Amino acid sequence: MSDDHSQQDAPVALDLISSITLTHHRLTTPEYVGEVSDLLLVLARLMPPQTSLRQAVAFMLVASSDLSGRAASLAMLRRSAGFDRQGIELLGPSLGRTTRSLEALGLIRIEDSEEDARASNIKLSPKGYALLTDAMAVIS
C-alpha cells in the first residue's frame, strides 16, 4: 500500500479520531466513551499480539497528529498524553522505547527532523495507515 492510497482514507479516519482524541476532548458523554472503547478494542484485535495500551495510545496520538498534517515528536506525545492521577507521565519514561517498538512493528516511521537536529518526526507508515483504515471500517 502506498502513502498516496493511504492518504485517501485519511478524511474518514481523521473525522473519528478528531471526535475522540483524548488530547482535545473530555470524555464526558457516553457516546465518546463508547467510541473510544470500540476503537481500543478493535485496535487490540488488529494490532500484533502483546501490544500494550501505551503503544496503542502512542499510535493513536501519532495518527491524530499525522492525519492533521503535523508530524509528531516525542515531546508532543508526552505533552498530549499528560499525566495519570499520581502525576506520572501517562506514556511513561520509556516513550522512546515505545515508539521504537511501534517502528519495529512497521506501524510508524521515525525520521530526523529537518528543523531541529535533536528532534525526530514521527508519522504513520503505510502499514499504520492500513491498520487505522481497517479499524475504522470495523467500527463504522
ZADO-1210 file (C-alpha; in nm, 4 decimals, padded with zeros to 6 digits):
<atoms>
<atom x="00.0000" y="00.0000" z="00.0000" code="MET" pos="1"/>
<atom x="00.1380" y="00.3404" z="-00.0931" code="SER" pos="2"/>
<atom x="00.1222" y="00.6563" z="00.1151" code="ASP" pos="3"/>
<atom x="-00.0976" y="00.8168" z="-00.1539" code="ASP" pos="4"/>
<atom x="-00.3595" y="00.5425" z="-00.1279" code="HIS" pos="5"/>
<atom x="-00.3446" y="00.5564" z="00.2487" code="SER" pos="6"/>
<atom x="-00.3909" y="00.9327" z="00.2479" code="GLN" pos="7"/>
<atom x="-00.7205" y="00.8865" z="00.0580" code="GLN" pos="8"/>
<atom x="-00.8606" y="00.7085" z="00.3625" code="ASP" pos="9"/>
<atom x="-00.7366" y="00.9792" z="00.5959" code="ALA" pos="10"/>
<atom x="-01.0501" y="01.2025" z="00.5985" code="PRO" pos="11"/>
<atom x="-01.2717" y="00.9250" z="00.7384" code="VAL" pos="12"/>
<atom x="-01.0136" y="00.8292" z="00.9971" code="ALA" pos="13"/>
<atom x="-00.9482" y="01.1940" z="01.0843" code="LEU" pos="14"/>
<atom x="-01.3189" y="01.2603" z="01.1451" code="ASP" pos="15"/>
<atom x="-01.3426" y="00.9830" z="01.4002" code="LEU" pos="16"/>
<atom x="-01.0060" y="01.0484" z="01.5595" code="ILE" pos="17"/>
<atom x="-01.0850" y="01.4204" z="01.5833" code="SER" pos="18"/>
<atom x="-01.4087" y="01.3400" z="01.7623" code="SER" pos="19"/>
<atom x="-01.2481" y="01.1086" z="02.0175" code="ILE" pos="20"/>
<atom x="-00.8882" y="01.2212" z="02.0528" code="THR" pos="21"/>
<atom x="-00.8079" y="01.2189" z="02.4210" code="LEU" pos="22"/>
<atom x="-00.5930" y="01.5283" z="02.3899" code="THR" pos="23"/>
<atom x="-00.8657" y="01.7543" z="02.2531" code="HIS" pos="24"/>
<atom x="-01.1911" y="01.6370" z="02.4066" code="HIS" pos="25"/>
<atom x="-01.3026" y="01.5457" z="02.7531" code="ARG" pos="26"/>
<atom x="-01.4762" y="01.2113" z="02.7581" code="LEU" pos="27"/>
<atom x="-01.7931" y="01.3473" z="02.9123" code="THR" pos="28"/>
<atom x="-02.0603" y="01.1697" z="02.7134" code="THR" pos="29"/>
<atom x="-02.1489" y="00.8020" z="02.6800" code="PRO" pos="30"/>
<atom x="-02.1084" y="00.8347" z="02.3029" code="GLU" pos="31"/>
<atom x="-01.7428" y="00.9371" z="02.3315" code="TYR" pos="32"/>
<atom x="-01.6714" y="00.6671" z="02.5869" code="VAL" pos="33"/>
<atom x="-01.8354" y="00.4114" z="02.3601" code="GLY" pos="34"/>
<atom x="-01.6402" y="00.5263" z="02.0544" code="GLU" pos="35"/>
<atom x="-01.3104" y="00.5243" z="02.2405" code="VAL" pos="36"/>
<atom x="-01.3714" y="00.1796" z="02.3870" code="SER" pos="37"/>
<atom x="-01.4799" y="00.0470" z="02.0460" code="ASP" pos="38"/>
<atom x="-01.1675" y="00.1851" z="01.8829" code="LEU" pos="39"/>
<atom x="-00.9371" y="00.0497" z="02.1545" code="LEU" pos="40"/>
<atom x="-01.0979" y="-00.2939" z="02.1339" code="LEU" pos="41"/>
<atom x="-01.0638" y="-00.3021" z="01.7558" code="VAL" pos="42"/>
<atom x="-00.7018" y="-00.1885" z="01.7784" code="LEU" pos="43"/>
<atom x="-00.6372" y="-00.4575" z="02.0396" code="ALA" pos="44"/>
<atom x="-00.7706" y="-00.7163" z="01.7956" code="ARG" pos="45"/>
<atom x="-00.5878" y="-00.5801" z="01.4899" code="LEU" pos="46"/>
<atom x="-00.2526" y="-00.4825" z="01.6412" code="MET" pos="47"/>
<atom x="00.0124" y="-00.7504" z="01.6875" code="PRO" pos="48"/>
<atom x="-00.0232" y="-00.9730" z="01.9934" code="PRO" pos="49"/>
<atom x="00.1193" y="-00.8366" z="02.3185" code="GLN" pos="50"/>
<atom x="00.0790" y="-00.4741" z="02.2078" code="THR" pos="51"/>
<atom x="00.0482" y="-00.2629" z="02.5208" code="SER" pos="52"/>
<atom x="-00.2098" y="00.0029" z="02.5947" code="LEU" pos="53"/>
<atom x="00.0732" y="00.2583" z="02.5967" code="ARG" pos="54"/>
<atom x="00.1693" y="00.1512" z="02.2457" code="GLN" pos="55"/>
<atom x="-00.1926" y="00.1785" z="02.1306" code="ALA" pos="56"/>
<atom x="-00.2294" y="00.5255" z="02.2843" code="VAL" pos="57"/>
<atom x="00.1010" y="00.6402" z="02.1316" code="ALA" pos="58"/>
<atom x="-00.0116" y="00.5002" z="01.7947" code="PHE" pos="59"/>
<atom x="-00.3417" y="00.6921" z="01.8148" code="MET" pos="60"/>
<atom x="-00.1649" y="01.0161" z="01.9113" code="LEU" pos="61"/>
<atom x="00.0736" y="00.9758" z="01.6167" code="VAL" pos="62"/>
<atom x="-00.2234" y="00.9009" z="01.3896" code="ALA" pos="63"/>
<atom x="-00.4158" y="01.2048" z="01.5110" code="SER" pos="64"/>
<atom x="-00.1166" y="01.4311" z="01.4560" code="SER" pos="65"/>
<atom x="-00.0237" y="01.2809" z="01.1195" code="ASP" pos="66"/>
<atom x="-00.3786" y="01.2910" z="00.9825" code="LEU" pos="67"/>
<atom x="-00.3978" y="01.6562" z="01.0882" code="SER" pos="68"/>
<atom x="-00.0944" y="01.7271" z="00.8705" code="GLY" pos="69"/>
<atom x="00.1603" y="01.7531" z="01.1516" code="ARG" pos="70"/>
<atom x="00.4425" y="01.5199" z="01.2363" code="ALA" pos="71"/>
<atom x="00.4522" y="01.4108" z="01.5971" code="ALA" pos="72"/>
<atom x="00.7591" y="01.4306" z="01.8192" code="SER" pos="73"/>
<atom x="00.8383" y="01.2637" z="02.1494" code="LEU" pos="74"/>
<atom x="00.7849" y="01.5952" z="02.3265" code="ALA" pos="75"/>
<atom x="00.4449" y="01.6433" z="02.1605" code="MET" pos="76"/>
<atom x="00.3399" y="01.2871" z="02.2502" code="LEU" pos="77"/>
<atom x="00.4402" y="01.3455" z="02.6144" code="ARG" pos="78"/>
<atom x="00.2506" y="01.6756" z="02.6317" code="ARG" pos="79"/>
<atom x="-00.0569" y="01.5325" z="02.4596" code="SER" pos="80"/>
<atom x="-00.0827" y="01.2258" z="02.6816" code="ALA" pos="81"/>
<atom x="-00.0236" y="01.4158" z="03.0045" code="GLY" pos="82"/>
<atom x="-00.0126" y="01.2567" z="03.3488" code="PHE" pos="83"/>
<atom x="-00.2103" y="00.9999" z="03.5422" code="ASP" pos="84"/>
<atom x="-00.3732" y="01.0700" z="03.8795" code="ARG" pos="85"/>
<atom x="-00.0462" y="01.0150" z="04.0634" code="GLN" pos="86"/>
<atom x="00.1332" y="01.2688" z="03.8439" code="GLY" pos="87"/>
<atom x="00.3246" y="01.0054" z="03.6458" code="ILE" pos="88"/>
<atom x="00.3613" y="01.0554" z="03.2709" code="GLU" pos="89"/>
<atom x="00.0870" y="00.8529" z="03.1054" code="LEU" pos="90"/>
<atom x="00.3163" y="00.7255" z="02.8316" code="LEU" pos="91"/>
<atom x="00.5903" y="00.6645" z="03.0847" code="GLY" pos="92"/>
<atom x="00.9589" y="00.7407" z="03.0902" code="PRO" pos="93"/>
<atom x="01.0225" y="00.4800" z="02.8189" code="SER" pos="94"/>
<atom x="00.8359" y="00.6635" z="02.5428" code="LEU" pos="95"/>
<atom x="01.1380" y="00.6347" z="02.3123" code="GLY" pos="96"/>
<atom x="01.1293" y="00.2573" z="02.3539" code="ARG" pos="97"/>
<atom x="00.7526" y="00.2571" z="02.2935" code="THR" pos="98"/>
<atom x="00.7862" y="00.4477" z="01.9658" code="THR" pos="99"/>
<atom x="01.0830" y="00.2353" z="01.8543" code="ARG" pos="100"/>
<atom x="00.8747" y="-00.0771" z="01.9150" code="SER" pos="101"/>
<atom x="00.5924" y="00.0676" z="01.7027" code="LEU" pos="102"/>
<atom x="00.8505" y="00.1432" z="01.4346" code="GLU" pos="103"/>
<atom x="00.9836" y="-00.2154" z="01.4578" code="ALA" pos="104"/>
<atom x="00.6266" y="-00.3384" z="01.4061" code="LEU" pos="105"/>
<atom x="00.6132" y="-00.1239" z="01.0922" code="GLY" pos="106"/>
<atom x="00.3256" y="00.0940" z="01.2182" code="LEU" pos="107"/>
<atom x="00.5090" y="00.4267" z="01.2321" code="ILE" pos="108"/>
<atom x="00.8140" y="00.5921" z="01.0760" code="ARG" pos="109"/>
<atom x="01.0644" y="00.7878" z="01.2811" code="ILE" pos="110"/>
<atom x="01.2654" y="01.0375" z="01.0775" code="GLU" pos="111"/>
<atom x="01.5210" y="01.3010" z="01.1669" code="ASP" pos="112"/>
<atom x="01.3725" y="01.6483" z="01.1875" code="SER" pos="113"/>
<atom x="01.4971" y="01.8931" z="00.9263" code="GLU" pos="114"/>
<atom x="01.4251" y="02.1851" z="01.1613" code="GLU" pos="115"/>
<atom x="01.5883" y="02.0529" z="01.4781" code="ASP" pos="116"/>
<atom x="01.8787" y="01.8074" z="01.4795" code="ALA" pos="117"/>
<atom x="01.7825" y="01.6974" z="01.8328" code="ARG" pos="118"/>
<atom x="01.4274" y="01.6012" z="01.7375" code="ALA" pos="119"/>
<atom x="01.2583" y="01.3349" z="01.5317" code="SER" pos="120"/>
<atom x="00.9382" y="01.3461" z="01.3285" code="ASN" pos="121"/>
<atom x="00.7054" y="01.0535" z="01.3898" code="ILE" pos="122"/>
<atom x="00.4457" y="00.9638" z="01.1276" code="LYS" pos="123"/>
<atom x="00.2246" y="00.6724" z="01.0352" code="LEU" pos="124"/>
<atom x="00.3751" y="00.4212" z="00.7964" code="SER" pos="125"/>
<atom x="00.1726" y="00.2691" z="00.5120" code="PRO" pos="126"/>
<atom x="00.1130" y="-00.0328" z="00.7403" code="LYS" pos="127"/>
<atom x="-00.0043" y="00.2054" z="01.0144" code="GLY" pos="128"/>
<atom x="-00.2480" y="00.3746" z="00.7749" code="TYR" pos="129"/>
<atom x="-00.3749" y="00.0300" z="00.6718" code="ALA" pos="130"/>
<atom x="-00.4279" y="-00.0711" z="01.0353" code="LEU" pos="131"/>
<atom x="-00.6124" y="00.2523" z="01.1082" code="LEU" pos="132"/>
<atom x="-00.8263" y="00.2155" z="00.7952" code="THR" pos="133"/>
<atom x="-00.9137" y="-00.1442" z="00.8910" code="ASP" pos="134"/>
<atom x="-01.0031" y="-00.0336" z="01.2434" code="ALA" pos="135"/>
<atom x="-01.2251" y="00.2458" z="01.1136" code="MET" pos="136"/>
<atom x="-01.4009" y="00.0051" z="00.8765" code="ALA" pos="137"/>
<atom x="-01.4830" y="-00.2275" z="01.1656" code="VAL" pos="138"/>
<atom x="-01.6361" y="00.0419" z="01.3849" code="ILE" pos="139"/>
<atom x="-01.8075" y="00.2426" z="01.1106" code="SER" pos="140"/>
</atoms>
